[in-house]
Amino acid sequence: VDIDVNHLNLEDIKELVCQLVQRNNQLKKQKRARVHRQMDRDSPVSIFERSRLVPSYLTAKRPLPKRT
């Protein structure tokens, strides 16, 4: 986005922030969807598990060492 910052008024700034936030949310959704597709391929994971943010140990390819 190429804008002369010196000539911005409050409304313009609000508009820009709105656009940025929406774009950011779209990207987050896409990223999340990608993670879940990957998980589907690796292992069947319950809807409940995937409704939370996916912890790294669920997507880890190698088995984690057992905690002692």
C-alpha positions in Angstrom: 0.0 0.0 0.0 1.6 3.2 -1.2 0.1 6.3 0.5 1.5 9.7 1.4 1.2 9.5 5.2 1.2 13.3 5.6 -2.2 13.6 4.1 -4.0 10.9 6.0 -7.0 11.9 8.1 -8.6 9.8 10.8 -11.2 8.2 8.6 -8.5 7.0 6.1 -6.5 5.5 8.9 -9.6 3.7 10.3 -10.3 2.3 6.8 -6.7 1.1 6.3 -6.6 -0.6 9.7 -9.9 -2.4 8.9 -8.5 -3.6 5.6 -5.3 -4.8 7.3 -7.2 -6.6 10.0 -9.5 -8.4 7.5 -6.5 -9.4 5.4 -4.7 -10.7 8.4 -7.7 -12.7 9.5 -8.0 -14.3 6.1 -4.4 -15.3 6.1 -4.8 -16.8 9.6 -7.8 -18.9 8.4 -5.9 -20.1 5.4 -3.0 -21.1 7.5 -5.2 -23.0 10.0 -6.9 -24.8 7.1 -3.6 -25.9 5.7 -2.5 -27.3 9.1 -5.7 -29.3 9.4 -5.4 -30.7 5.9 -1.9 -31.8 6.8 -3.1 -33.4 10.0 -5.8 -35.3 8.1 -3.2 -36.8 5.9 -0.9 -37.8 8.9 -3.5 -39.1 11.3 -7.2 -38.9 11.9 -7.6 -36.3 14.6 -10.9 -35.6 16.4 -12.8 -32.5 15.7 -12.3 -31.6 19.4 -8.5 -31.7 19.1 -8.5 -29.6 16.0 -10.8 -27.0 17.3 -8.1 -25.8 19.6 -4.8 -24.5 18.2 -2.8 -27.5 17.2 0.0 -28.2 19.6 3.3 -29.1 17.9 3.4 -32.6 19.4 0.3 -33.6 17.4 1.9 -32.6 14.1 5.4 -33.9 15.0 6.5 -36.6 12.5 8.9 -38.4 14.9 7.7 -40.0 18.2 8.5 -37.8 21.1 10.8 -39.4 23.8 8.7 -40.7 26.7 8.6 -38.4 29.8 10.2 -40.1 32.8 
